[in-house]
Amino acid sequence: MQKDAPSLLRQVDIPFSAKAVKQLKLLAKPVDKLPAWHGAAGSKAWLMVDEVVMN
């Protein structure tokens, strides 16, 4: 992602059979290193998830 890129809101549809699912595990990983323009360049990024919606 570039410095001037807008924040991203993503909706990801993952179809599955509700009858076959008892638990869900969500795995999300941040980028390994922050880009050179970032104040903490070279450090590991944080990944913040505000909301997970399941229907």
N, C-alpha and C positions, 0 to 999 in steps of 0.2 A: 504494500500500500504506500502511496506517495504522501508526502507531508500535506499537500493541499487537497487530498481526496476526502470526500464527505464521509461521515460515519455511515456504517452499513447496518441495515436492518434486513435480516434474511429470514425467509420462511422456507423450511425444508420439509417437503412431504415425504414420509416414509410409510408406505402402505404395508400393513401386516394384518393377519387374522387375529382379532381380539380374543377369540376362543383359545388360541394356542399360546397366549402371552400371559404370564403371571407376574413377571418383573421386567423392567426395562433398565438398562444401564446406559447412561449418556457419557461418552468420552469426548472431551474437547481439549485440544492442545494449542498453546500459543506459539508464535514464531520463536525460533531458537535465540535469535539475537535481534535487538532493536537496530534500525537503520542509522546511518551516520548522522542524519539531520536531527535525530531525537536527542533530548537532553541527557538521557541515560544510554547513549549509543553503546552497543556491544553487550549490554545486559540482557538477561532473559526477560521477555515481555510477560505481562499479566494478561489473563483472559478473564473478562468479567461478563457473566451471563445474568441478565436482568430477569428474564422470564422464559419459562418453558411451558408451552401450551400443548396439551394432548387431548384430542377429541376422539 
